[in-house]
């Protein structure tokens, strides 16, 4: 599967979702970061600027169908990348899914609609565009916060994911780490035993305690990320909209 993660608006969670949801849940996925201003969080397989993309397009066009790659397109590069996709019609057509993360911010919802309109204008099929609500702080306001996008989805034919990613400090806490949240969640270290030994040695207690908290938070976040992945990427329909 070939996925492009894009939004003209910044700070919507593009790199976060690429690192912590798409790469871990798409086996062997190759992550390509396209960013002119800010560093993407976590490990990337290839990092380029938007101006370099045409030279990479040839590789993407012959990428094996059974493998996965994710284009993590930074906001500073989004409009230039759309310009490239306008000219590179075969590469554009090869993208299976255009993932557009958005937070409840009114401005971001406006930018998201502008992004979607532009993608459709250059020839992207609306059915391949999926909007993913992110940084949800109040579940009860989910439908109200994204009502405008829901109406637009019905009119334009793109899909608004009915599962959102709840806000969590774990994303900022692990932003600079090469580990994904699924890596951290899979850590089976017996930290209680390590904590007992740290207390006996009078050292490292705080770090062990921090690691326990980080793992617990990662496991909670992964539950939500997996649910969003199933709906947004795998196309499963959930009967209870909102955050799990």
C-alpha positions as CSV (number, residue, x, y, z in Angstrom):
1,X,0.0,0.0,0.0
2,X,1.2,3.5,-0.9
3,X,0.0,6.2,1.5
4,X,0.6,10.0,1.5
5,X,0.0,11.9,4.7
6,X,-0.7,15.6,4.0
7,X,-2.3,18.8,5.2
8,X,-1.6,22.4,4.3
9,X,-2.0,23.2,8.0
10,X,0.9,22.5,10.4
11,X,0.8,20.7,13.7
12,X,-2.0,18.3,12.8
13,X,-0.1,15.1,13.7
14,X,1.2,14.0,10.3
15,X,4.6,12.8,11.5
16,X,3.1,11.5,14.7
17,X,0.6,9.2,12.9
18,X,3.2,8.2,10.4
19,X,5.7,7.2,13.0
20,X,3.4,5.7,15.6
21,X,0.5,4.2,13.6
22,X,1.3,3.6,9.9
23,X,4.9,2.4,10.1
24,X,4.3,-0.1,13.0
25,X,1.0,-1.4,11.6
26,X,2.1,-1.8,7.9
27,X,4.7,-4.5,8.0
28,X,8.0,-3.4,6.6
29,X,6.7,0.0,5.6
30,X,9.3,2.5,4.2
31,X,8.9,6.0,5.6
32,X,9.8,8.9,3.4
33,X,9.9,12.3,5.1
34,X,9.4,15.3,2.9
35,X,10.0,18.4,5.0
36,X,11.7,21.7,4.3
37,X,11.6,23.3,7.7
38,X,11.1,21.0,10.7
39,X,12.6,17.7,11.5
40,X,10.3,14.7,11.5
41,X,10.1,12.8,14.7
42,X,11.6,9.3,14.9
43,X,13.5,7.2,12.4
44,X,12.9,7.8,8.7
45,X,14.2,5.7,5.8
46,X,14.6,8.6,3.4
47,X,14.4,12.3,4.1
48,X,14.2,14.8,1.3
49,X,13.0,18.3,0.5
50,X,10.0,18.8,-1.8
51,X,12.3,20.0,-4.7
52,X,14.0,16.6,-4.7
53,X,10.8,14.6,-5.0
54,X,10.8,14.2,-8.8
55,X,14.0,12.2,-8.6
56,X,12.4,9.9,-6.1
57,X,9.2,9.4,-8.1
58,X,10.8,6.9,-10.4
59,X,11.6,4.7,-7.5
60,X,8.1,5.0,-6.1
61,X,6.6,4.1,-9.5
62,X,8.3,0.7,-9.5
63,X,7.8,0.0,-5.8
64,X,6.6,-3.5,-5.4
65,X,2.8,-3.6,-4.9
66,X,3.0,-6.0,-1.9
67,X,5.2,-3.7,0.0
68,X,4.3,-0.5,1.8
69,X,5.6,3.0,1.8
70,X,4.4,6.2,3.5
71,X,5.1,9.7,2.3
72,X,5.2,12.0,5.4
73,X,4.7,15.4,3.8
74,X,5.4,18.4,6.1
75,X,3.1,21.4,5.9
76,X,6.0,23.6,4.6
77,X,6.3,21.2,1.6
78,X,2.6,20.4,1.0
79,X,1.8,22.9,-1.7
80,X,5.0,22.3,-3.6
81,X,4.3,18.5,-3.4
82,X,0.8,19.1,-4.8
83,X,2.4,20.9,-7.7
84,X,4.7,17.9,-8.3
85,X,1.7,15.5,-8.2
86,X,-0.1,17.7,-10.7
87,X,2.6,17.0,-13.2
88,X,3.5,13.4,-12.1
89,X,0.1,11.9,-12.8
90,X,1.3,8.2,-12.7
91,X,2.9,8.7,-9.3
92,X,-0.2,10.5,-8.1
93,X,-2.4,7.6,-9.4
94,X,-0.3,5.1,-7.6
95,X,-1.1,6.5,-4.2
96,X,-3.7,4.2,-2.6
97,X,-4.6,6.5,0.3
98,X,-4.3,10.2,1.1
99,X,-4.5,10.5,4.9
100,X,-5.3,14.0,6.1
101,X,-5.0,14.4,9.9
102,X,-6.8,17.3,11.5
103,X,-7.4,18.7,15.1
104,X,-10.6,20.3,16.3
105,X,-9.1,23.8,15.5
106,X,-11.5,25.8,13.3
107,X,-8.5,27.0,11.2
108,X,-7.2,23.5,10.7
109,X,-10.6,22.3,9.6
110,X,-10.6,25.2,7.0
111,X,-7.1,24.3,5.9
112,X,-8.1,20.6,5.7
113,X,-11.0,21.4,3.3
114,X,-8.6,23.5,1.2
115,X,-6.2,20.6,1.1
116,X,-8.9,18.2,0.0
117,X,-10.3,20.5,-2.6
118,X,-6.8,20.9,-4.1
119,X,-6.2,17.2,-4.1
120,X,-9.5,16.6,-5.9
121,X,-8.7,19.4,-8.3
122,X,-5.5,17.8,-9.4
123,X,-7.1,14.4,-10.1
124,X,-7.1,12.5,-6.8
125,X,-10.2,10.4,-6.4
126,X,-12.2,11.7,-3.4
127,X,-12.8,8.1,-2.2
128,X,-9.0,7.7,-1.6
129,X,-8.9,10.7,0.8
130,X,-9.5,10.0,4.5
131,X,-9.6,12.6,7.2
132,X,-8.3,11.5,10.6
133,X,-9.4,13.5,13.6
134,X,-6.5,13.9,16.0
135,X,-5.7,15.5,19.4
136,X,-9.3,15.0,20.7
137,X,-9.7,16.5,24.2
138,X,-13.4,16.2,24.7
139,X,-15.2,13.1,23.3
140,X,-18.6,14.6,23.8
141,X,-17.8,17.4,21.3
142,X,-16.4,15.0,18.6
143,X,-19.4,15.3,16.2
144,X,-19.7,19.1,16.8
145,X,-16.0,19.8,16.3
146,X,-16.0,18.0,13.0
147,X,-19.5,18.7,11.8
148,X,-18.3,20.9,9.0
149,X,-16.0,18.2,7.7
150,X,-18.8,15.6,8.0
151,X,-21.1,17.7,5.8
152,X,-18.3,18.3,3.3
153,X,-17.5,14.6,3.2
154,X,-21.1,13.8,2.2
155,X,-21.0,16.4,-0.5
156,X,-17.5,15.8,-1.9
157,X,-17.1,12.1,-1.5
158,X,-14.0,11.8,0.8
159,X,-14.2,9.9,4.1
160,X,-14.2,11.3,7.6
161,X,-12.8,8.7,10.0
162,X,-15.4,8.1,12.7
163,X,-12.6,7.2,15.2
164,X,-10.3,9.9,16.5
165,X,-7.0,9.9,18.3
166,X,-7.3,11.3,21.8
167,X,-4.9,13.9,23.1
168,X,-2.0,12.4,25.1
169,X,1.3,13.8,26.4
170,X,3.0,10.5,25.4
171,X,3.5,11.8,21.8
172,X,5.6,14.8,22.9
173,X,7.4,12.7,25.5
174,X,8.6,10.2,22.8
175,X,8.8,12.6,19.8
176,X,12.6,12.5,19.6
177,X,12.9,8.7,20.2
178,X,13.4,6.3,17.3
179,X,11.1,3.9,19.2
180,X,7.5,3.9,18.1
181,X,4.8,3.7,20.7
182,X,4.2,0.1,19.6
183,X,7.9,-0.7,20.3
184,X,7.5,0.8,23.8
185,X,4.2,-0.9,24.5
186,X,5.8,-4.3,23.6
187,X,8.6,-3.9,26.2
188,X,8.1,-6.8,28.5
189,X,10.8,-5.7,31.1
190,X,9.8,-6.5,34.7
191,X,10.1,-3.0,35.9
192,X,8.7,-3.8,39.3
193,X,11.7,-6.1,39.8
194,X,14.0,-3.5,38.5
195,X,12.4,-1.0,40.8
196,X,13.1,-3.2,43.8
197,X,16.7,-3.5,42.8
198,X,17.1,0.2,42.1
199,X,15.8,0.9,45.6
200,X,18.3,-1.5,47.1
201,X,21.1,0.2,45.1
202,X,19.8,3.7,45.9
203,X,20.0,4.7,42.2
204,X,17.8,4.9,39.1
205,X,14.5,4.8,40.9
206,X,13.1,7.9,39.2
207,X,14.1,6.6,35.7
208,X,12.5,3.2,36.4
209,X,9.3,4.9,37.6
210,X,9.3,7.1,34.5
211,X,9.7,4.1,32.2
212,X,6.7,2.4,33.8
213,X,4.5,5.5,33.2
214,X,5.7,5.8,29.6
215,X,5.0,2.1,28.8
216,X,1.5,2.4,30.4
217,X,0.7,5.5,28.4
218,X,2.1,3.9,25.2
219,X,-0.1,0.9,25.6
220,X,-3.2,3.1,26.1
221,X,-2.3,5.2,23.1
222,X,-1.7,2.1,20.9
223,X,-5.2,0.8,21.6
224,X,-6.6,4.0,20.1
225,X,-4.1,4.1,17.2
226,X,-5.0,0.5,16.2
227,X,-8.7,1.3,16.3
228,X,-8.1,4.4,14.0
229,X,-5.9,2.3,11.7
230,X,-8.6,-0.3,11.3
231,X,-11.2,2.3,10.3
232,X,-9.0,4.8,8.3
233,X,-6.6,2.5,6.5
234,X,-8.4,-0.9,6.5
235,X,-11.8,0.6,5.9
236,X,-13.7,-1.0,8.7
237,X,-16.9,0.8,9.7
238,X,-17.4,1.5,13.4
239,X,-21.0,1.9,14.7
240,X,-20.0,4.2,17.6
241,X,-18.4,7.4,16.3
242,X,-15.9,9.1,18.5
243,X,-12.9,8.1,20.5
244,X,-12.8,4.6,22.0
